[in-house]
């Protein structure tokens, strides 16, 4: 792969994480309008699934039962399990705990990659960059406060979400060698949607139909479904294929950076000195951990 082509995927990785870093605003608006986290996830994936049929090849099934089961695993880990565990964790622990622990995803992904493929190597720069980025994330999230209230259930669920995404990254890396990114993404939306349905047996869908007529509900659902899900999942799967799981996952450290900037621009939240230091450390860490020759 040429340097210019590789640079394109680095840029795409940054843009994708930038979008994902702002999704909390849309999610927060939808929750404030009466939608539950599981309802948001269901609608988000259903709309994305319908949308992807307009650009996806009409191939229905994978080439083998084994590959179809692998697609199912990708839908569960990158869709159902990830979103359910992360959103449920917020009921049991602080938002800062969730935001910080979820940033362990790159480290977990790196660890799993090294365990499953001995050909993968981690450079000193990558390790140093990860440490710097994680420290920057901590400064960004805790904003100068050293108080960390442990909540075993919530913190464990958050760690489960991070581990789920790490497994998803490995699965996608395997599938991308045989299938197109668009086909894989369509399968993820289908099995992710299928996996969330049992949750509605316990908590049935209750959001009123007239609620979808509100512009803030309609617009934010479209943003989460078409951009943050459909477009970003397709692009991220391409990034995983071309940059590899370890390098790609390091860009996830940028997530709280874009969340902080979005909160500053959209919600008029104060950008403190701690946030500025955290931003600089995250940028330095990501630069070191994703440098390529």
Protein Blocks (a to p, Z undefined) as FASTA:
>chain_A
ZZklmmmmmmmmmmmmmmmmmmmmmmmmmmmnopafklmmmmmmmmmmmmmmmmgccbfb
dfbfklmmmmmmmmmmmmmmmmmmmmmmmmmmcfklmmmmmmmmmmmmmmmmmmmomkbc
cdfklmmmmmmmmmmmmmmmnnopacdcddfklmmmmmmmmmmmmmmmmmmmmmmmmbcf
klmmmmmmmmmmmmmmmmmmmmccfbdfklmmpmklmmmmmmmmmmmmmmmmmmmmmmmm
mnojmlmmmmmmmmmmmmmmmmmmmnopacdfklmmmmmmmmmmmmmmmgcZZ
